[in-house]
């Protein structure tokens, strides 16, 4: 029997950022990955402090961005790579009213560090009313992030490539197969619905599609363009465009209406030929109050859940991984806005 501090179940942002906290604090652990691409792994990787429909920000946005930058620097120390892409979002304005609202919001204390007062006009795409730049926005190299971290964990013999079998867990002792663990962290996204210990947590599946396209005319490579959806170049010469939000069509295959929606949206801003080369989808675990769900099982004090990251998986996963670690190891209470106790 191998005695370790933690077992992590999951392979998205929540799992990997929590694994980083354990690496940072020299805790022993293994991570169980089922090997399927999670919603995190097919996400756009957008790092954005602004809600671009209403030009507002959100709870702890600046703190989350600052903490993410520090964390990615720490991760670079053992993977040898920087995963942050300095590709600021340029929001295409629909009309003059949006321009005026942007200027008004940019002068507020809450948004002055995020909304650039100067507008830009982009070539190649339609932007008759120009674009506004979101300062401090960026992207994560999603594919490289997951490939490299799984490779690192594998070489350290910390990665277990198999589905976690709940029936083989002895909750009382914390033993599972060949491991004896002090704490077990479930970071399963929508897979939590199959988890007998946390299946009732209030996460709602939100299906998102994106397409990868080959453009006939190049767009600027150092920015991310946003109107209905995000458009940016990928490393293989294609461009990412997405993603959709759907709480109704939850079947596990491509929804052609979502693909049509994306093609229509791209055509509205890109007046040139393009070919759809790839379609992907995933199920985001969302919560009605748009806050993660973090906490300890009511009866089994060695079991924890870290879920509900929603569309801000990178920022939420990174920032609140520390909160969960401090809750377990240092007894620092979870903030009531993310604690699972708020649903009692």
C-alpha positions as CSV (number, residue, x, y, z in Angstrom):
1,X,0.0,0.0,0.0
2,X,1.4,3.4,-1.0
3,X,0.6,6.2,1.5
4,X,0.1,9.6,-0.2
5,X,-1.5,12.9,0.8
6,X,-3.9,13.2,-2.1
7,X,-5.8,11.5,-4.9
8,X,-7.1,13.8,-7.6
9,X,-9.9,12.5,-9.8
10,X,-10.3,14.6,-13.1
11,X,-8.2,16.0,-15.9
12,X,-9.4,19.5,-16.6
13,X,-8.3,22.9,-15.3
14,X,-9.5,22.3,-11.7
15,X,-7.5,19.1,-11.5
16,X,-4.3,20.3,-13.0
17,X,-4.2,23.7,-11.2
18,X,-4.9,21.8,-7.9
19,X,-2.1,19.4,-8.8
20,X,0.2,22.4,-9.2
21,X,-0.6,23.5,-5.7
22,X,0.4,20.1,-4.4
23,X,3.6,20.2,-6.4
24,X,4.4,23.7,-5.1
25,X,3.9,22.5,-1.5
26,X,5.7,19.2,-1.9
27,X,2.6,17.1,-1.2
28,X,2.5,13.5,-2.5
29,X,-0.4,12.6,-4.9
30,X,-1.6,10.7,-7.9
31,X,-4.1,12.1,-10.5
32,X,-6.6,9.8,-12.2
33,X,-7.3,10.8,-15.8
34,X,-9.9,8.9,-17.8
35,X,-8.2,9.9,-21.0
36,X,-11.2,11.6,-22.7
37,X,-10.9,15.2,-23.8
38,X,-12.6,17.3,-21.2
39,X,-14.4,20.6,-21.8
40,X,-11.3,22.3,-20.5
41,X,-9.1,20.6,-23.1
42,X,-11.2,21.8,-26.0
43,X,-11.8,25.2,-24.6
44,X,-10.6,28.5,-26.3
45,X,-8.3,29.3,-23.5
46,X,-9.5,32.9,-23.4
47,X,-8.3,35.0,-20.4
48,X,-10.7,37.8,-20.2
49,X,-11.6,40.2,-17.2
50,X,-14.6,41.7,-19.0
51,X,-18.1,40.5,-19.7
52,X,-18.2,41.6,-23.3
53,X,-22.0,41.8,-23.8
54,X,-22.5,44.4,-21.1
55,X,-18.9,45.8,-20.6
56,X,-18.8,44.8,-17.0
57,X,-16.2,42.9,-14.9
58,X,-16.7,40.2,-12.4
59,X,-15.8,39.2,-8.8
60,X,-12.1,39.3,-8.1
61,X,-11.2,39.7,-11.8
62,X,-7.9,41.5,-11.1
63,X,-6.8,39.2,-8.3
64,X,-7.5,36.2,-10.5
65,X,-5.5,37.5,-13.5
66,X,-2.6,38.5,-11.2
67,X,-2.6,35.1,-9.6
68,X,-2.8,33.2,-12.9
69,X,0.3,35.0,-14.2
70,X,2.2,34.1,-11.1
71,X,1.0,30.5,-11.3
72,X,1.9,30.1,-14.9
73,X,5.4,31.4,-14.1
74,X,5.7,28.7,-11.4
75,X,4.5,26.0,-13.8
76,X,7.1,27.2,-16.4
77,X,9.8,26.4,-13.8
78,X,9.2,22.6,-14.2
79,X,7.8,22.3,-17.7
80,X,10.2,24.8,-19.3
81,X,7.5,26.5,-21.3
82,X,5.4,29.7,-21.2
83,X,1.7,29.0,-22.0
84,X,0.5,32.6,-21.9
85,X,-0.1,34.2,-25.3
86,X,-0.2,38.0,-25.3
87,X,-3.2,38.3,-27.7
88,X,-5.5,41.0,-26.4
89,X,-9.2,40.8,-27.2
90,X,-10.5,43.4,-29.7
91,X,-14.3,43.7,-29.4
92,X,-16.1,44.7,-32.6
93,X,-18.7,47.3,-31.8
94,X,-22.2,46.9,-33.2
95,X,-23.0,50.6,-33.3
96,X,-22.2,54.0,-31.9
97,X,-24.2,53.3,-28.7
98,X,-21.8,50.5,-27.8
99,X,-18.9,52.8,-28.5
100,X,-20.3,55.4,-26.1
101,X,-21.1,52.9,-23.4
102,X,-17.5,51.5,-23.7
103,X,-16.1,55.0,-23.2
104,X,-18.4,55.7,-20.3
105,X,-17.4,52.4,-18.6
106,X,-13.7,52.9,-19.3
107,X,-13.7,56.0,-17.0
108,X,-15.1,54.0,-14.0
109,X,-12.7,52.8,-11.3
110,X,-13.9,49.3,-11.8
111,X,-13.1,49.1,-15.5
112,X,-10.5,51.7,-16.2
113,X,-7.6,49.2,-16.1
114,X,-9.4,46.8,-18.5
115,X,-11.2,48.9,-21.2
116,X,-8.8,50.9,-23.5
117,X,-10.1,54.3,-24.3
118,X,-8.6,54.3,-27.8
119,X,-10.4,52.5,-30.6
120,X,-8.8,50.5,-33.4
121,X,-9.8,49.7,-36.9
122,X,-8.9,46.2,-38.1
123,X,-8.1,45.1,-41.7
124,X,-9.7,42.1,-43.4
125,X,-12.7,41.8,-41.0
126,X,-15.8,43.9,-40.9
127,X,-15.7,46.5,-38.1
128,X,-17.5,49.6,-39.4
129,X,-17.7,51.0,-35.9
130,X,-14.1,50.0,-35.0
131,X,-13.0,47.8,-32.0
132,X,-12.3,48.3,-28.4
133,X,-9.2,46.6,-26.8
134,X,-9.5,44.7,-23.5
135,X,-6.3,45.4,-21.6
136,X,-4.9,42.5,-19.6
137,X,-6.7,40.0,-21.7
138,X,-4.8,37.1,-23.2
139,X,-5.0,33.4,-24.2
140,X,-3.6,30.2,-22.9
141,X,-1.9,27.7,-25.2
142,X,-4.5,25.1,-24.2
143,X,-3.2,22.0,-26.1
144,X,0.4,22.5,-25.0
145,X,-0.6,23.2,-21.4
146,X,-2.4,19.9,-21.1
147,X,0.1,17.8,-23.1
148,X,3.1,19.1,-21.2
149,X,1.5,18.8,-17.7
150,X,0.3,15.3,-18.4
151,X,3.7,14.4,-19.7
152,X,5.3,15.9,-16.6
153,X,3.0,14.0,-14.3
154,X,3.5,10.8,-16.2
155,X,7.3,11.0,-16.0
156,X,7.0,11.5,-12.2
157,X,4.7,8.5,-12.0
158,X,1.9,10.7,-10.7
159,X,-0.6,10.1,-13.6
160,X,-2.9,7.1,-13.5
161,X,-4.5,6.7,-17.0
162,X,-7.7,5.0,-16.0
163,X,-11.3,5.7,-14.9
164,X,-11.7,6.0,-11.2
165,X,-13.9,3.2,-9.8
166,X,-16.0,4.6,-6.9
167,X,-16.9,1.0,-5.8
168,X,-13.3,0.3,-5.0
169,X,-12.9,3.3,-2.7
170,X,-13.0,2.5,1.1
171,X,-14.2,5.9,2.2
172,X,-13.5,5.3,5.9
173,X,-9.8,4.5,5.5
174,X,-9.2,6.5,2.3
175,X,-7.8,3.4,0.6
176,X,-8.2,2.9,-3.1
177,X,-6.5,-0.1,-4.8
178,X,-2.8,0.3,-4.0
179,X,-3.1,3.7,-2.5
180,X,-3.9,5.0,1.0
181,X,-4.7,8.7,0.7
182,X,-5.4,11.4,3.4
183,X,-7.7,13.4,1.0
184,X,-9.5,12.7,-2.2
185,X,-10.4,15.6,-4.5
186,X,-13.1,15.2,-7.2
187,X,-12.6,17.6,-10.1
188,X,-14.7,15.8,-12.7
189,X,-16.7,18.5,-14.5
190,X,-20.0,17.1,-15.6
191,X,-18.7,13.6,-14.8
192,X,-19.6,14.4,-11.2
193,X,-23.1,13.3,-12.0
194,X,-21.9,9.7,-12.0
195,X,-20.1,10.3,-8.6
196,X,-22.1,8.7,-5.8
197,X,-20.7,11.2,-3.2
198,X,-21.3,14.5,-5.0
199,X,-23.9,13.7,-7.8
200,X,-26.4,16.2,-6.3
201,X,-24.2,19.3,-6.6
202,X,-25.9,22.1,-8.5
203,X,-24.0,22.0,-11.7
204,X,-25.8,22.5,-15.0
205,X,-24.4,21.2,-18.3
206,X,-23.8,23.9,-21.0
207,X,-22.8,22.4,-24.3
208,X,-20.3,24.5,-26.4
209,X,-19.2,24.0,-30.0
210,X,-16.3,25.6,-31.8
211,X,-15.0,25.2,-35.3
212,X,-11.5,25.4,-36.7
213,X,-11.3,27.0,-40.1
214,X,-8.9,27.7,-42.9
215,X,-9.1,31.3,-43.9
216,X,-8.4,32.6,-47.5
217,X,-7.3,36.0,-46.2
218,X,-5.0,36.3,-43.2
219,X,-6.1,38.3,-40.1
220,X,-3.8,40.0,-37.6
221,X,-2.0,37.2,-35.6
222,X,-1.3,39.1,-32.4
223,X,-4.9,39.7,-31.4
224,X,-8.2,37.9,-30.6
225,X,-11.2,39.2,-32.4
226,X,-14.6,39.1,-30.7
227,X,-18.1,39.9,-31.8
228,X,-20.6,37.0,-31.3
229,X,-17.7,34.6,-30.8
230,X,-13.9,34.5,-30.5
231,X,-11.6,34.3,-33.6
232,X,-7.9,33.7,-33.3
233,X,-5.1,31.8,-35.0
234,X,-3.9,28.4,-33.8
235,X,-0.5,26.8,-34.1
236,X,-1.3,24.6,-37.1
237,X,-2.3,27.3,-39.5
238,X,-6.0,27.1,-38.8
239,X,-8.2,29.6,-36.9
240,X,-10.4,28.9,-33.9
241,X,-13.9,30.3,-33.9
242,X,-16.3,29.8,-31.0
243,X,-17.9,28.9,-28.8
244,X,-21.6,28.4,-28.6
245,X,-23.7,28.1,-25.4
246,X,-26.6,25.5,-25.3
247,X,-28.4,24.1,-22.3
248,X,-31.0,22.2,-24.3
249,X,-29.3,20.1,-27.0
250,X,-27.2,17.9,-24.6
251,X,-26.7,14.8,-26.7
252,X,-23.1,13.5,-27.1
253,X,-22.6,14.3,-30.8
254,X,-22.1,17.4,-33.0
255,X,-25.2,19.6,-33.3
256,X,-25.4,20.8,-36.9
257,X,-27.5,23.8,-35.9
258,X,-24.6,25.0,-33.6
259,X,-22.1,24.6,-36.5
260,X,-24.5,26.6,-38.8
261,X,-24.7,29.3,-36.1
262,X,-20.9,29.5,-36.0
263,X,-20.5,29.6,-39.8
264,X,-23.1,32.4,-39.9
265,X,-21.4,34.3,-37.2
266,X,-18.0,34.1,-38.8
267,X,-19.5,35.1,-42.2
268,X,-20.9,38.3,-40.7
269,X,-17.4,39.6,-39.7
270,X,-15.2,37.8,-42.3
271,X,-16.3,38.6,-45.9
272,X,-13.9,36.1,-47.5
273,X,-13.9,32.4,-48.3
274,X,-13.2,29.9,-45.5
275,X,-13.4,26.2,-45.0
276,X,-14.5,24.4,-41.8
277,X,-11.8,21.8,-41.1
278,X,-12.7,20.6,-37.6
279,X,-15.6,20.7,-35.2
280,X,-15.3,20.1,-31.4
281,X,-17.7,20.3,-28.5
282,X,-17.7,19.9,-24.7
283,X,-20.0,20.3,-21.7
284,X,-19.1,23.1,-19.4
285,X,-20.2,22.6,-15.7
286,X,-22.0,25.8,-14.9
287,X,-23.8,27.1,-11.8
288,X,-26.8,29.5,-11.6
289,X,-24.9,32.1,-9.5
290,X,-21.8,31.8,-11.8
291,X,-19.5,30.8,-8.9
292,X,-17.5,27.5,-8.5
293,X,-18.7,24.8,-6.1
294,X,-15.9,23.9,-3.6
295,X,-16.2,22.0,-0.4
296,X,-16.0,19.0,1.8
297,X,-18.5,16.1,1.9
298,X,-21.0,16.4,4.8
299,X,-20.3,12.9,6.1
300,X,-16.9,11.9,4.7
301,X,-14.4,14.5,5.8
302,X,-11.7,13.2,3.6
303,X,-13.7,13.8,0.4
304,X,-13.8,17.1,-1.5
305,X,-15.3,18.6,-4.6
306,X,-13.9,21.3,-6.9
307,X,-16.3,21.9,-9.7
308,X,-18.6,24.4,-11.5
309,X,-15.9,26.5,-13.1
310,X,-18.1,27.4,-16.1
311,X,-16.8,29.5,-19.0
312,X,-14.0,31.0,-16.9
313,X,-12.3,27.7,-16.2
314,X,-8.8,29.0,-16.4
315,X,-9.2,31.9,-14.0
316,X,-11.6,30.0,-11.7
317,X,-9.5,26.8,-11.7
318,X,-6.3,28.6,-11.0
319,X,-7.4,31.1,-8.3
320,X,-9.7,28.8,-6.3
321,X,-7.2,25.8,-6.4
322,X,-5.3,27.8,-3.8
323,X,-8.5,28.4,-1.8
324,X,-9.2,24.7,-1.6
325,X,-5.6,23.9,-0.7
326,X,-5.6,26.5,2.1
327,X,-9.0,25.2,3.3
328,X,-7.7,21.6,3.6
329,X,-4.1,22.3,4.8
330,X,-4.4,25.5,6.8
331,X,-8.0,25.5,7.9
332,X,-8.8,28.8,6.2
333,X,-12.5,29.0,5.5
334,X,-13.8,29.0,2.0
335,X,-15.4,32.2,0.8
336,X,-19.2,31.8,1.2
337,X,-19.7,32.7,-2.5
338,X,-17.9,29.6,-3.6
339,X,-18.5,27.2,-0.7
340,X,-20.7,24.2,-1.4
341,X,-22.4,25.0,1.9
342,X,-24.2,27.9,0.2
343,X,-26.7,25.5,-1.2
344,X,-27.8,24.0,2.1
